[in-house]
Amino acid sequence: MEISDDQIIERTLAGETDAFSLLVRRWERPIYGLSLRMLGRDEDARDVCQETFLAAFRNLRKFRGDAKFSSWLYRIALNACHSRMRKRGNVVEQSIDLEDDEGPRFELADDSAELMPERMQRDQLATQVRKALHALPPEMRQVIVMKEYEELTFAEIADILAIPVSTVKSRLYTGLQQMRARLEKLRTAL
């Protein structure tokens, strides 16, 4: 039987500080994924992930349990992402891991030479989607990332952002419309 976040928090607050590492292991990938999609750079995402867990550990006594721990943690991560974006002037840079000066990087498996055109096309589309996502205002980007990539419900996103569900839906719809328009422009330009 898996131990709940609340049980881990209780153990941590009772002095078993090593228990917090269970929360880190459980939530590190989702927080990193959110940060990477918000910021676009691996280095920034790793820093924000580390800052998030450090802030959560330091402020664990302030967690009241009114919302789920994951909602509280996502909120900390989003605040760290927004802070980092403000510091660098809200410019989102593409990660070196995702793309270099000559375009996307490809790795060929031994038997995949015949799939190369499809793989190149898929990678090119993924790059275009990333660019369209990062061109959005942060409030729309965060909703799309949480809904489409992190697969959170509208209610969970509303709880994390402390906004009504209708606002979440509106931001998602508007953001997806803007992404579609950008992608259509890119497609017609090619």
C-alpha positions as a Markdown table, in Angstrom:
| # | Residue | x | y | z |
|---|---|---|---|---|
| 1 | Met | 0.0 | 0.0 | 0.0 |
| 2 | Glu | 1.4 | 3.4 | -1.1 |
| 3 | Ile | 1.8 | 6.0 | 1.6 |
| 4 | Ser | -0.1 | 9.2 | 1.0 |
| 5 | Asp | 1.4 | 12.7 | 0.6 |
| 6 | Asp | -0.3 | 13.7 | 3.9 |
| 7 | Gln | 1.2 | 10.8 | 5.8 |
| 8 | Ile | 4.7 | 11.7 | 4.4 |
| 9 | Ile | 4.1 | 15.3 | 5.5 |
| 10 | Glu | 3.1 | 14.2 | 9.0 |
| 11 | Arg | 6.2 | 12.0 | 9.3 |
| 12 | Thr | 8.4 | 14.9 | 8.0 |
| 13 | Leu | 6.9 | 17.4 | 10.5 |
| 14 | Ala | 7.3 | 14.9 | 13.3 |
| 15 | Gly | 11.1 | 15.0 | 12.8 |
| 16 | Glu | 11.6 | 12.3 | 10.2 |
| 17 | Thr | 13.2 | 14.7 | 7.7 |
| 18 | Asp | 14.3 | 11.9 | 5.4 |
| 19 | Ala | 10.7 | 11.2 | 4.7 |
| 20 | Phe | 10.5 | 14.3 | 2.6 |
| 21 | Ser | 12.7 | 12.6 | 0.0 |
| 22 | Leu | 9.7 | 10.4 | -0.8 |
| 23 | Leu | 7.7 | 13.5 | -1.8 |
| 24 | Val | 10.6 | 14.7 | -4.0 |
| 25 | Arg | 10.8 | 11.3 | -5.7 |
| 26 | Arg | 7.1 | 11.3 | -6.3 |
| 27 | Trp | 6.7 | 14.8 | -7.6 |
| 28 | Glu | 10.1 | 15.6 | -9.1 |
| 29 | Arg | 9.2 | 14.6 | -12.7 |
| 30 | Pro | 5.9 | 16.4 | -12.9 |
| 31 | Ile | 7.4 | 19.6 | -11.4 |
| 32 | Tyr | 10.4 | 19.4 | -13.7 |
| 33 | Gly | 8.1 | 18.8 | -16.7 |
| 34 | Leu | 6.0 | 21.8 | -15.8 |
| 35 | Ser | 9.1 | 24.0 | -15.3 |
| 36 | Leu | 10.7 | 22.9 | -18.6 |
| 37 | Arg | 7.5 | 23.6 | -20.6 |
| 38 | Met | 7.1 | 26.9 | -18.9 |
| 39 | Leu | 10.7 | 28.1 | -19.2 |
| 40 | Gly | 12.0 | 26.2 | -22.3 |
| 41 | Arg | 15.5 | 25.5 | -20.9 |
| 42 | Asp | 16.7 | 22.4 | -19.1 |
| 43 | Glu | 19.0 | 24.3 | -16.8 |
| 44 | Asp | 16.3 | 26.7 | -15.7 |
| 45 | Ala | 13.8 | 23.8 | -15.2 |
| 46 | Arg | 16.3 | 22.0 | -13.0 |
| 47 | Asp | 17.0 | 25.1 | -10.9 |
| 48 | Val | 13.3 | 25.8 | -10.5 |
| 49 | Cys | 12.6 | 22.2 | -9.5 |
| 50 | Gln | 15.3 | 22.4 | -6.9 |
| 51 | Glu | 14.0 | 25.8 | -5.6 |
| 52 | Thr | 10.5 | 24.4 | -5.5 |
| 53 | Phe | 11.4 | 21.5 | -3.2 |
| 54 | Leu | 13.6 | 23.6 | -1.1 |
| 55 | Ala | 10.8 | 26.1 | -0.6 |
| 56 | Ala | 8.3 | 23.4 | 0.1 |
| 57 | Phe | 10.6 | 21.8 | 2.7 |
| 58 | Arg | 11.2 | 25.1 | 4.4 |
| 59 | Asn | 7.5 | 26.1 | 4.4 |
| 60 | Leu | 6.0 | 22.7 | 5.1 |
| 61 | Arg | 4.6 | 23.8 | 8.4 |
| 62 | Lys | 2.7 | 26.5 | 6.6 |
| 63 | Phe | 0.9 | 23.9 | 4.4 |
| 64 | Arg | -2.6 | 23.8 | 5.9 |
| 65 | Gly | -4.0 | 20.9 | 3.9 |
| 66 | Asp | -6.9 | 23.0 | 2.6 |
| 67 | Ala | -5.8 | 21.9 | -0.9 |
| 68 | Lys | -3.9 | 18.9 | -2.0 |
| 69 | Phe | -0.1 | 18.9 | -1.5 |
| 70 | Ser | 0.4 | 18.6 | -5.3 |
| 71 | Ser | -1.6 | 21.8 | -5.8 |
| 72 | Trp | 0.5 | 23.6 | -3.3 |
| 73 | Leu | 3.7 | 22.3 | -4.9 |
| 74 | Tyr | 2.6 | 23.2 | -8.4 |
| 75 | Arg | 1.8 | 26.7 | -7.1 |
| 76 | Ile | 5.3 | 27.1 | -5.7 |
| 77 | Ala | 6.8 | 25.8 | -9.0 |
| 78 | Leu | 4.7 | 28.3 | -11.0 |
| 79 | Asn | 5.7 | 31.2 | -8.8 |
| 80 | Ala | 9.4 | 30.2 | -9.2 |
| 81 | Cys | 8.9 | 30.0 | -13.0 |
| 82 | His | 7.2 | 33.4 | -13.1 |
| 83 | Ser | 10.0 | 34.9 | -11.0 |
| 84 | Arg | 12.6 | 33.5 | -13.3 |
| 85 | Met | 10.8 | 34.8 | -16.4 |
| 86 | Arg | 10.6 | 38.3 | -14.9 |
| 87 | Lys | 14.3 | 38.2 | -14.1 |
| 88 | Arg | 15.2 | 37.4 | -17.7 |
| 89 | Gly | 12.6 | 39.7 | -19.2 |
| 90 | Asn | 10.0 | 37.0 | -20.0 |
| 91 | Val | 12.2 | 35.7 | -22.9 |
| 92 | Val | 11.9 | 32.0 | -23.4 |
| 93 | Glu | 14.9 | 30.3 | -24.8 |
| 94 | Gln | 15.0 | 27.0 | -26.5 |
| 95 | Ser | 17.0 | 24.3 | -24.7 |
| 96 | Ile | 20.2 | 23.2 | -26.3 |
| 97 | Asp | 19.0 | 19.7 | -25.5 |
| 98 | Leu | 16.0 | 20.3 | -27.7 |
| 99 | Glu | 17.5 | 22.1 | -30.6 |
| 100 | Asp | 20.8 | 23.4 | -31.8 |
| 101 | Asp | 21.8 | 26.1 | -34.4 |
| 102 | Glu | 21.3 | 23.7 | -37.2 |
| 103 | Gly | 17.8 | 22.5 | -36.2 |
| 104 | Pro | 16.6 | 19.5 | -34.2 |
| 105 | Arg | 19.0 | 16.7 | -33.4 |
| 106 | Phe | 18.1 | 13.2 | -34.6 |
| 107 | Glu | 19.4 | 9.9 | -33.4 |
| 108 | Leu | 19.0 | 6.9 | -35.7 |
| 109 | Ala | 18.3 | 3.4 | -34.5 |
| 110 | Asp | 19.9 | 0.7 | -36.5 |
| 111 | Asp | 16.7 | -0.4 | -38.3 |
| 112 | Ser | 15.0 | 3.0 | -38.6 |
| 113 | Ala | 16.5 | 4.5 | -41.7 |
| 114 | Glu | 13.3 | 4.0 | -43.6 |
| 115 | Leu | 11.4 | 6.0 | -40.9 |
| 116 | Met | 13.7 | 9.0 | -41.1 |
| 117 | Pro | 11.4 | 11.3 | -43.1 |
| 118 | Glu | 8.5 | 10.6 | -40.7 |
| 119 | Arg | 10.7 | 11.1 | -37.7 |
| 120 | Met | 12.1 | 14.4 | -39.1 |
| 121 | Gln | 8.6 | 15.6 | -39.8 |
| 122 | Arg | 7.5 | 14.7 | -36.3 |
| 123 | Asp | 10.5 | 16.4 | -34.7 |
| 124 | Gln | 9.9 | 19.5 | -36.8 |
| 125 | Leu | 6.3 | 19.6 | -35.7 |
| 126 | Ala | 7.3 | 19.2 | -32.1 |
| 127 | Thr | 9.7 | 22.1 | -32.4 |
| 128 | Gln | 7.0 | 24.2 | -34.0 |
| 129 | Val | 4.5 | 23.3 | -31.2 |
| 130 | Arg | 7.2 | 24.2 | -28.6 |
| 131 | Lys | 7.8 | 27.6 | -30.2 |
| 132 | Ala | 4.0 | 28.3 | -30.5 |
| 133 | Leu | 3.6 | 27.3 | -26.8 |
| 134 | His | 6.4 | 29.6 | -25.7 |
| 135 | Ala | 5.0 | 32.5 | -27.7 |
| 136 | Leu | 1.9 | 32.5 | -25.5 |
| 137 | Pro | 1.5 | 34.7 | -22.5 |
| 138 | Pro | 2.5 | 32.8 | -19.3 |
| 139 | Glu | -1.0 | 32.6 | -17.9 |
| 140 | Met | -2.2 | 30.8 | -21.0 |
| 141 | Arg | 0.9 | 28.7 | -21.3 |
| 142 | Gln | 0.7 | 27.4 | -17.7 |
| 143 | Val | -2.9 | 26.3 | -18.2 |
| 144 | Ile | -2.1 | 24.5 | -21.4 |
| 145 | Val | 0.9 | 22.8 | -19.9 |
| 146 | Met | -1.0 | 21.7 | -16.8 |
| 147 | Lys | -4.0 | 20.4 | -18.8 |
| 148 | Glu | -2.4 | 18.9 | -21.9 |
| 149 | Tyr | 1.0 | 17.8 | -20.6 |
| 150 | Glu | 0.5 | 17.2 | -16.9 |
| 151 | Glu | -3.1 | 15.9 | -17.5 |
| 152 | Leu | -4.5 | 17.8 | -14.5 |
| 153 | Thr | -8.3 | 18.3 | -14.3 |
| 154 | Phe | -9.9 | 21.7 | -14.7 |
| 155 | Ala | -10.7 | 21.7 | -11.0 |
| 156 | Glu | -7.1 | 20.9 | -10.0 |
| 157 | Ile | -5.7 | 23.7 | -12.3 |
| 158 | Ala | -8.3 | 26.1 | -10.8 |
| 159 | Asp | -7.2 | 25.1 | -7.3 |
| 160 | Ile | -3.5 | 25.5 | -8.1 |
| 161 | Leu | -4.0 | 28.9 | -9.7 |
| 162 | Ala | -6.7 | 30.1 | -7.3 |
| 163 | Ile | -8.9 | 31.1 | -10.2 |
| 164 | Pro | -12.4 | 29.9 | -11.3 |
| 165 | Val | -12.8 | 26.8 | -13.5 |
| 166 | Ser | -14.4 | 29.0 | -16.1 |
| 167 | Thr | -11.2 | 31.1 | -16.3 |
| 168 | Val | -9.1 | 28.0 | -16.7 |
| 169 | Lys | -11.3 | 26.9 | -19.6 |
| 170 | Ser | -11.2 | 30.3 | -21.1 |
| 171 | Arg | -7.4 | 30.5 | -21.0 |
| 172 | Leu | -7.1 | 27.0 | -22.3 |
| 173 | Tyr | -9.4 | 27.7 | -25.2 |
| 174 | Thr | -7.8 | 31.1 | -26.1 |
| 175 | Gly | -4.3 | 29.7 | -25.8 |
| 176 | Leu | -5.0 | 26.7 | -28.0 |
| 177 | Gln | -6.7 | 29.0 | -30.6 |
| 178 | Gln | -3.6 | 31.2 | -30.6 |
| 179 | Met | -1.3 | 28.2 | -30.9 |
| 180 | Arg | -3.4 | 26.9 | -33.8 |
| 181 | Ala | -3.1 | 30.3 | -35.6 |
| 182 | Arg | 0.7 | 30.4 | -35.1 |
| 183 | Leu | 1.1 | 26.8 | -36.3 |
| 184 | Glu | -1.1 | 27.6 | -39.3 |
| 185 | Lys | 1.1 | 30.6 | -40.2 |
| 186 | Leu | 4.2 | 28.4 | -39.9 |
| 187 | Arg | 2.6 | 25.7 | -42.1 |
| 188 | Thr | 1.6 | 28.2 | -44.9 |
| 189 | Ala | 5.0 | 29.8 | -44.7 |
| 190 | Leu | 6.8 | 26.5 | -45.5 |
